[in-house]
Amino acid sequence: MAIRPDQVSPAVAELSAARGPTVLRIALGGQLRKLREECGITRRVAGEALRASETKITRLELGQTGFKERDVEDLLTLYRVLDPDEREGFLDLARQANQPGWWHRYSELLPPWFETYVGLEQAAHRIRIYENQYIPGLFQTADYARYIFGLDPRDETQHLVDMRMRRQRILDRTPDAPSVWAVVDEHVLRRQPPDPRVAREQLEHLLALIERPNITLQVLPESAGPTPAEGGSFSMLRFPEPELPDIVYLEQLTGALYLDKRSDLQHYRKLMDLMGAVYADPPEQTPVLLNKLLDALP
């Protein structure tokens, strides 16, 4: 039996005020997917009902795009949801899910695939990160971010920095700040911006962050050699609502992948567990390295 809007939308909607509309899109998409599967209807047939492609149904069900009320109405009819009150529950959820999040003001600067990630990040209650290029965005100081964005040919560096700092407010959210566990390659910490002041402030910021009970930072030492994570950086997001699937985010130069298949999730969970337990130094060694790097700065 599919989860109906009246069963989940009050709790989800209450949380969305602080965590943004993306969680609502995922919840609604998941409910529509369950309805479709209960009726034995394929994505291709559902797409034809909307005069659209199978890909559009996939994106709707994953919460990766907004919902047109007409599309939701057509799908509900196809899925034999005919009760007026029940239909209105779905439509109301769609309206709430279409409200812009705070990051919408930066939409001209962000590629659509990253806008989706920001919404997911705001909704997550557990974030696991493996990073082999930069300090994770949630841990960056403004000057470190400015150095990175300064390499961007667009004259929008300050707006991008402001947006990154705004993302980090989730770490201070009360009472439901997310738990963040990151594994970072040692060379990321050593390859700091050339300005010693920027480097010092970033390392000191990391030392302050790891004092928080909801933040764990482990370092993958250079001595670890090749690891199973040589494929590159990734993030795993988990949400407090049981009807929302975990998401693995893989960023590429011109796009991103969002994985939620059970087999993919199991693979990345095992990989992250392996990186933390076998290859990375234990968390209590992180301040030792950070202080060593600080002492080496001019």
C-alpha positions in Angstrom: 0.0 0.0 0.0 1.5 3.4 -1.0 2.1 6.1 1.6 -0.6 8.7 1.2 0.0 12.5 1.5 -2.1 12.8 4.6 0.2 10.3 6.3 3.5 12.0 5.6 3.0 15.6 4.5 2.3 17.3 7.9 5.6 16.0 9.4 7.6 16.5 6.2 6.1 19.9 5.5 6.9 21.1 9.1 10.5 20.1 8.6 10.7 21.7 5.1 10.3 25.2 6.5 13.9 24.9 7.9 15.3 22.4 5.4 13.8 23.5 2.1 11.3 22.1 -0.5 13.6 19.4 -1.9 12.6 17.0 0.8 9.0 17.5 -0.3 9.8 16.8 -3.9 11.5 13.6 -3.0 8.6 12.5 -0.7 6.0 13.3 -3.4 8.1 11.6 -6.1 8.4 8.5 -4.0 4.7 8.3 -3.3 3.9 8.6 -7.0 6.4 5.9 -7.8 4.7 3.6 -5.3 1.3 4.3 -6.8 2.6 3.5 -10.2 4.2 0.3 -9.1 1.0 -0.8 -7.3 -0.9 -0.3 -10.6 1.7 -2.3 -12.5 2.3 0.7 -14.9 5.7 1.2 -16.5 7.5 4.5 -16.6 7.1 4.5 -20.4 3.3 4.3 -20.1 3.3 7.0 -17.4 5.4 9.2 -19.6 3.0 8.7 -22.5 0.1 9.9 -20.2 2.0 13.2 -19.7 2.9 13.3 -23.4 6.5 13.1 -22.2 9.4 10.7 -22.0 10.2 7.9 -19.6 13.1 10.1 -18.4 10.8 12.8 -17.2 8.9 10.2 -15.0 12.3 9.1 -13.6 13.2 12.6 -12.7 9.8 13.3 -11.1 10.0 10.2 -9.0 13.5 11.0 -7.8 12.4 14.6 -6.9 15.0 16.0 -9.3 12.5 18.5 -10.9 9.5 20.5 -10.0 5.9 19.2 -10.4 3.3 20.8 -12.6 -0.1 20.4 -11.1 -1.5 19.2 -14.4 1.1 16.4 -14.5 0.2 15.3 -11.0 -3.5 15.3 -11.8 -2.9 13.2 -14.9 -0.8 10.7 -13.1 -3.3 10.4 -10.2 -6.0 9.7 -12.7 -3.8 7.1 -14.4 -3.0 5.5 -11.0 -6.8 5.4 -10.2 -6.6 7.9 -7.3 -10.0 9.5 -7.7 -11.1 10.6 -4.3 -11.2 14.4 -4.3 -9.7 14.8 -0.8 -6.9 12.4 -1.5 -6.1 14.1 -4.8 -6.0 17.5 -3.1 -3.5 16.1 -0.6 -1.1 15.3 -3.4 -1.7 18.6 -5.2 -1.1 20.5 -2.0 2.2 18.7 -1.5 3.1 19.5 -5.1 2.4 23.2 -4.5 4.6 23.2 -1.3 7.4 21.3 -3.1 7.4 24.0 -5.9 8.2 26.8 -3.5 11.8 28.1 -4.1 14.4 27.4 -1.5 16.8 30.1 -0.2 19.4 29.0 -2.8 17.0 30.0 -5.7 18.4 33.5 -5.5 21.8 32.0 -6.7 20.2 30.0 -9.5 21.9 32.1 -12.2 25.3 31.1 -10.8 24.6 27.4 -10.2 24.3 24.6 -12.7 20.9 22.9 -12.3 22.5 19.6 -11.1 24.2 21.4 -8.2 21.1 23.3 -7.2 19.5 19.8 -6.6 22.4 18.8 -4.4 22.2 22.0 -2.3 18.5 21.2 -1.7 19.3 17.6 -0.7 22.1 18.8 1.6 19.8 21.2 3.4 17.3 18.3 4.0 19.8 15.7 5.2 20.4 14.7 8.8 23.5 12.6 8.1 26.2 13.5 5.5 29.2 11.3 4.7 31.9 12.8 2.5 35.1 11.5 0.8 37.1 14.3 -0.7 40.4 14.2 -2.6 40.5 17.6 -4.2 39.5 20.4 -1.8 38.5 21.0 1.8 34.8 19.9 1.9 32.5 22.9 1.1 30.8 22.7 4.4 34.2 23.1 6.2 35.7 25.9 4.1 36.4 29.4 5.3 35.3 32.3 3.2 38.8 33.2 2.1 39.6 29.6 1.1 36.4 29.4 -0.9 37.2 32.8 -2.5 40.6 31.5 -3.6 38.9 28.5 -5.3 36.2 30.5 -6.9 38.8 33.1 -7.9 39.8 30.6 -10.5 36.3 30.9 -12.0 36.3 33.1 -15.2 33.0 34.7 -14.2 33.0 37.9 -12.2 30.7 36.4 -9.5 33.2 35.2 -7.0 31.7 37.0 -4.0 28.2 35.8 -4.7 29.5 32.2 -4.9 31.4 32.7 -1.6 28.2 34.1 0.0 26.3 31.1 -1.2 28.8 28.6 0.2 28.8 30.4 3.6 25.0 30.2 3.6 25.1 26.5 3.0 27.2 26.1 6.1 24.4 27.4 8.4 23.0 23.8 8.6 26.0 23.0 10.9 24.6 25.5 13.4 20.9 24.5 13.0 19.1 23.9 16.2 18.1 21.3 17.3 18.6 19.2 14.2 22.1 20.0 12.8 23.2 17.2 10.6 25.9 14.7 11.5 28.9 15.2 9.1 31.6 12.6 8.8 34.3 13.4 6.2 37.4 11.5 5.1 39.9 13.9 3.4 43.1 13.0 1.6 46.2 14.3 3.4 47.4 16.2 0.3 44.2 18.3 0.4 45.2 19.6 3.8 48.8 20.2 2.7 47.9 21.9 -0.6 46.7 25.1 0.9 46.3 28.5 -0.8 49.7 30.3 -1.0 48.7 33.1 1.4 49.8 31.9 4.8 47.0 33.8 6.5 44.3 32.0 4.5 46.0 28.7 5.1 46.3 29.3 8.9 42.7 30.4 9.2 41.4 27.4 7.3 43.4 24.9 9.4 42.3 26.7 12.6 38.7 26.5 11.4 39.0 22.8 11.0 40.4 22.4 14.5 37.4 24.3 15.8 34.9 22.3 13.8 36.1 18.9 15.0 35.4 20.0 18.5 31.7 19.8 17.7 30.0 16.5 18.6 28.3 16.3 15.2 31.4 16.6 13.1 34.1 14.0 12.4 37.1 14.5 10.2 39.5 11.7 9.3 42.6 12.1 7.2 43.7 9.6 4.6 47.5 9.6 4.9 49.7 9.7 1.9 51.3 6.5 3.3 48.0 4.6 2.7 48.8 4.2 -1.0 46.1 3.4 -3.5 42.6 2.8 -2.1 39.3 1.5 -3.4 38.1 5.2 -3.6 40.4 6.1 -6.4 37.3 6.9 -8.5 37.1 10.3 -6.9 35.1 12.4 -4.4 31.5 11.6 -3.4 28.9 12.4 -0.8 26.3 10.2 0.9 23.1 11.8 2.2 20.6 10.3 4.6 17.3 11.9 5.6 15.2 11.5 8.8 12.0 10.6 6.9 11.9 6.8 6.4 10.1 7.2 3.1 13.1 9.1 1.6 15.9 7.0 0.1 19.6 7.6 0.8 21.4 9.5 -2.0 24.9 9.2 -3.3 26.2 12.3 -5.1 29.0 12.1 -7.6 30.1 15.4 -9.1 31.7 15.6 -12.6 33.0 18.5 -14.7 29.8 19.1 -16.5 27.2 17.3 -14.5 26.5 15.0 -11.6 25.1 11.6 -10.8 22.5 10.9 -8.1 22.4 7.2 -7.1 19.7 5.6 -5.0 19.6 2.0 -6.1 20.0 -0.4 -3.2 23.1 -2.1 -4.8 24.8 1.3 -5.3 24.0 2.4 -1.8 25.4 -0.8 -0.3 28.6 -0.4 -2.4 29.2 3.2 -1.2 28.3 2.5 2.4 30.9 -0.4 2.4 33.4 1.8 0.7 33.0 4.7 3.2 33.2 2.2 6.1 36.3 0.7 4.7 37.9 4.2 4.2 37.2 5.2 7.8 38.1 1.9 9.5 41.1 0.6 7.4 42.7 3.3 5.3 42.2 6.6 7.1 43.9 7.6 10.4 41.5 7.6 13.4 39.7 10.8 14.2 41.9 11.5 17.3 44.9 11.8 15.0 43.4 14.7 13.0 44.2 17.5 15.4 47.8 16.2 15.7 48.2 16.6 11.9 46.4 20.0 11.8 48.6 21.4 14.5 51.7 20.0 12.8 50.7 21.8 9.5 50.0 25.0 11.4 53.4 24.9 13.0 55.0 24.5 9.6 53.4 27.7 8.3 55.6 30.8 8.1 
